Amino acid sequence: MKFSFNFISRTQVTANGQAKNAKTQKSIFLMSISFSLFSLFSFAQVKDTTKVNQLDEVLVSAIRVTSKAPVTFSNLDKKDIKFRNLGQDIPILMNYLPSVVTTSDAGNGVGYTGIRVRGSDATRVNVTINGIPYNDSESQGTFWVNMPDFASSVQSLQLQRGVGTSTNGAAAFGASLNMLTDFYSDKAYGEISSSYGSFNTFKNTVKFSTGLMNDHFEIAGRLSALQSDGYVDRASSDLKSYFLQGTYVGKTTLIKALTFGGTEKTYQSWFGVDAATLESDRTFNAAGMFKDEFGNIRFYDNQTDNYQQDHYQLHWNERISEKWNTNLAFHYTKGKGYYEEYKEDQDFADYGLAPIAALPTVNTTDLVRQKWLDNDFYGTTFSANYKEDKWDVILGGGWNKYEGDHFGKVIWARYASTSELGDHYYDDFAAKTDGNIFAKANYKLNDKWALFGDLQLRNVTYKANSSETGLVDDNFNFFNPKAGVTYQLNEINSFYFSYARANREPNRTDYENGSPKPEKLNDFELGWRYLSDQIKLNVNTYYMGYKDQLVLTGELDDVGAPIRANSGDSYRLGLEVDATFQLSEKWVLQPNVTLSQNKNRDFYFTRDGVLQNLGNTNIAYSPEVVAGNRLGFTPIKDLQMSLFSKFVGEQYMGNIDSDGSKLKSYFVNDFNISYEFRPKSIFKSILISALVNNIFDKKYVSNGFFYTYDDDYSNPPAIKTIEGAGYYPQAGINILGGLTLKF
């Protein structure tokens, strides 16, 4: 996991008080989960035990939508991804959805991966798992590397573009992604799958389910191990994960207790390469590079991220009547880890150490340091749903708390000064509380017209204390209204219009880089849906108007986190079209395209020492054209072939329209083929699949960074703005093949 760190120490009294208070709160919270689990299972014993199918869907009914709602969305379910689920992360599996752009630090879709939707980066995509927030509370990012092979435990996912409906966690400023984990299984099964491919990418997964025992209880689980050398030099990943759930199913009751998580050890690969190196040695990785005492260039072999994250969730769904159902959930996430790096010529003063008295005096040293993050995230979410002929009403909310310790250790130094093993050279603490309540309703006026309304109140408090953030004690109250209308012209045509307001707090890195303002967004969506037996068509136009949008500047901080800055007024205007054409029983075509304009209004920038108004400039990392396509062919039953295509237009990595910040457009194609045998004995099925990525061996770059700095030169001195850029090259043609045995 990537971290943001701070370098000021708390007083011992404050640290002990916060730690004691945090420990007390966590103890009470965990006791409440245990008590609730016991109570719910005891209550469930007296229920009518005739099960109701797919009660699982209630887990996310409060935040998901259907085509009856005036919201733009795409769905993927297990069968859509199983043929390509050979080790790559969830963002890569979503690459061909409308308005989506993905990238991979290692270049092959394993390890650190990222996603942007409508030009908005991962910090602005709200992610929930079974309705529980997954985004990191401080950075607001999502780190899929902490949950390798999680796709193997996902039943379905929905990507809502734009603000979407009210959900738990930080507001969606580009999209919201909600995932539902595996349904319970009526029958017992086992599954073993292995895949292997380019760059020594190797994945092994074991899954099982007991089926419903006594028609009510199921236990299911998964273990996964994933390793890869990566396309980029030394961009290796060593990942392990697990998933375990126990389910009780009654006539009107579904109770799920589940835990999942993983460990990761990933060699750092966010340094990128410059333009010259991109041409001469595109896989070069500067991470860990240093000169030894004899002037030889070497690479530190443990320049790695190391992190473990464990999630615990308890869900109780109750169908009270034909019109009412409820969901109550508790969750707890424990995260702990560090990244380690070799640093040359570090000042003793930066580590609280005294110079070494010698001739000459020693003030610096080479050293190896670890920057740690030890955090806890816990809370509750709840909802009640009322449905009848005309009304579909949901009342819900959540309360979540995050507590994070940031500290650093020096584990080796060429000159140790007065340091002792285990000393902390900084200790910082941060806490964030996030509470919200919402009410949303669909009302069917008649057979043609339906109205939608959604009101959310959200309160956020954030406290931090470090030399980089300063003393932060902020409190935000946000009101987020949404409204829309749907018109059903006939059985195959419907139209919708919606308006949504969103407000969003800054993240930790924003505080480190200035005095940020919260963002505000007004999102207007107008769409047409066409649905027939052979054609499904969605056409959507959007206008997203921002005030104080925190746009990416293109720069990275010292731990690879993107730096953002308020841009004043800005907007995103676009047209999205996606379709499914069932050409015949054997052929299907699924194209999508997004055309957009993404602009900062009256953008100011200091160039050559002079503050200038650059007028309307392009927002960073926001291509004007993004298109995808799947051409599927099923010549015989159980044999499928798909050609996936993706085009991403030219984009700027900064906000000043500098030619030096441009990323070239690219067009890549992947080919997927699979065949599923269904033997009559031993195995229920045998699935053989292969994925050839980038089949035309395109040399392309999907991401990078851009920076500027002022340099004094000439005689007399003058200020000159210097620009630079780095690039993340992606792999050429590469192959993954897999075998899955189900029994």
Secondary structure, DSSP 8 states (H G I E B T S, - for coil): -----------HHHHHHHHHHHHHHHHHHHHHHHHHHHHHHHHHTTS-----TTGGGGGTTTT---TTSS--EEEEEHHHHTTT-SS--HHHHTTTSTTEEEEESSSSSSSSEEEEETTB-GGGEEEEETTEE-S-TTT----GGGSTTGGGGEEEEEEEESS-S--SSS--SSEEEEEEE----SS-EEEEEEEEEGGGEEEEEEEEE---BTTTEEEEEEEEEEEE--SSTT--EEEEEEEEEEEEE-SSEEEEEEEEEEEEEEE---S-B-HHHHHH-TT---TTEEE-TTS-EEE-TT-EEEEEEEEEEEEEEEE-SSSEEEEEEEEEEEEEEEEEEEEEEEEGGGGT---B-SSS-B-EEEEEEEEEEEEEEEEEEEEEEEE-SSEEEEEEEEEEEEEEEEEEEEEEESS-TT--TT-EEEEEEEEEEEEEEEEEEEEE-SSSEEEEEEEEEEEEEEEEEETTTEEEEEEEEEEEEEEEEEEE-SSSEEEEEEEEEEEE---HHHHHTS----EEEEEEEEEEEEE-SSEEEEEEEEEEEEES-EEEEEEE-TTS-EEEEE-SEEEEEEEEEEEEEE-SSSEEEEEEEEEEEEEESS-EEEETTEEEE--SEE-TT--SEEEEEEEEEEEETTEEEEEEEEEE--EESSSS--GGGEE--EEEEEEEEEEEE--SSS-SEEEEEEEEESTT----EEEEEEEEEEEEETTTTEEEEEEEEEEEE---SEEEEEEEEE-
